[in-house]
Amino acid sequence: MDKIRTGLNKFLNLLAGISFAAMVLLTCWQVFTRYILQNPSSWSEELVSYLFAWMALIGASVVTGERGHMNIPVLVEKFGPAGRKVLAVFSEVIAFVFAAVILVYGGIQITVLAMGQLTSSLGVAIGIFYIVLPLCGVLNMIYALLNIIDICRGKEV
């Protein structure tokens, strides 16, 4: 299980890093074309917006894998070790259901719906950029399952 988690983490961190580097380069290009060439590049601005969304969702998947999502420790601290384990598993089940319903099911619905629409500057189907929703939903579900296994094994509570 640790190999799966480590491999996913490395891949997603690399993907988010590449996305961030591309955003920086594209933003510099946009500033250059706007202020130096006096002819702003509209496609780069649009692409940066989509890359930002991809990077944020990929980063959210990494946070899910690290069990770094928000929690309220005041309630959890009132329970003993067994209660904390139950609450931790319950939290991961909620994250799994959210990922399955909202990100995967809803993401597929919106992606299919948006395949008929084109972006204004790039001329690419908007659905291509929305594919990140179900992809990250599946990643979040995998991470939630890995987290549940780790919690049940007593690794992290």
N, C-alpha and C positions, 0 to 999 in steps of 0.2 A: 504494500500500500504506500509505503514511503517513497518508493521509486516512481510510482504514478504521480504522487503529489509533487515531488521534486521536479520531474520532467515537465509537468503542466506549469509549475511556477516559473521555471526557466524559460519555457516557450512564451508564456504570457508576458513576462517581464521584458523579454526581447521584443515582442510585438508592440507593447506599449512604448518601449524606448524608441523603436523605429518610428512609430507614429508621432511621438513627441519631436524627434529630430526633424522629421518631414514638416511638421507644423512650424518649427522655428525657421527652417529654410524657406518655406513658402511665404511666411510672414515677412521675412527679410526681402524676398523677391517682390512682394507686394509693395513694401515701402519704397524699394528702389524704383519700381515702375511708376509709382504714384508721384514721388517727389523729384526724382532725377530725370526720368523719361517723360514726365508729365502725361502719361497714358496708363491709367491704373489697370491692373490685371484683375478682372472680375472672377475668373475661374479659380484663381488661387485662394481668394477669400472664401468662396463656396466650399472648396475642398478642405480648407483648414477647419471650417465649421463641422464638416462630417468627420474628419479625423479626430477632432476634439471629442465628439460623441463616442466614437469607437474607443478612444483611449480611456475615457471615463468609465465606460461599461466594462472594458477589459480590466481596468484597475479595480472596479467593484468585485469582479470575479476573484481577483488575487486576494482582496481583503476577505472575501468569503472563505477562501481556502485557508487563510491565516486565523480564522475565527476572530477577526478584528472588527466585525460589525458592531453597531451600537448595542449596548445593553444597560440595564439598570441594576447595578450591583447591590443597592440597598435591600432589595427584595431577596436576591439570591443569597446574601450573607446571613439571612435569618434561618436558613436551612442547614442541615448537617450535610455530610459528604454524599449520602444517598439521594437526598433531596436536590442537591446541586446537580448531581448527575442526571436526574430525571428532568430537571429544568433545562439543562444544557441540551439534552436529546430533543426535548420539546421545541426548543428554540431552533434547532437544526431542521426539524420536521416542518416547522412553519416556513423557514427559508426555502426548503425544498418545494413545498406546495406553492409558495409565491413564485418561485422560478418556473415551475411547471405551468401554472395557470397564466400568469401575467406575461412572463418573458417568452416562454416557448409557444404556448397556444396563442396568446394575443400577438406575439411577435410574428408568428407565421401568418396570422390573419392580416395584419397591417402590411407585411412584406408583400404578400400576394396582391393585396389591394393597390399598393403603390407601384407595382411593376408596370402599370400602364401610364404612369406619369413620368415625365422627364425633368431633370434639373434644369434651371434656367440657363446657367452658363456652361456647364459641362456637357449637357445633352445626354446624360446617362440616366437610366431608370432609377428613380428614387428608391425603389425596392432593394436595389443592390446595396445601398447604404444602410437599409433597415435590417438586413440579414444579421447584423451584429446582435440584435435582440434575441432571436431564438438560439443563436450560437452561444451567447453568454448565459442564457437560461440553462442550456444543457451543461455548460461548464459549472454553473452554480449548483446544479443538481448533483453532479459528480462530486464536487467539493463537499456538499452537505452530507452525502453518503459516506465519504471518507472521514469527515468530522464525526459522524455518528459512530462509525467503527472505532475511531480513536477514543472517543469518550467511553464507549462500552468496554474497551480494553484498559481503561484507566490512564491513558496517556495524558489527556488534557481535560480538566474540568474547572 
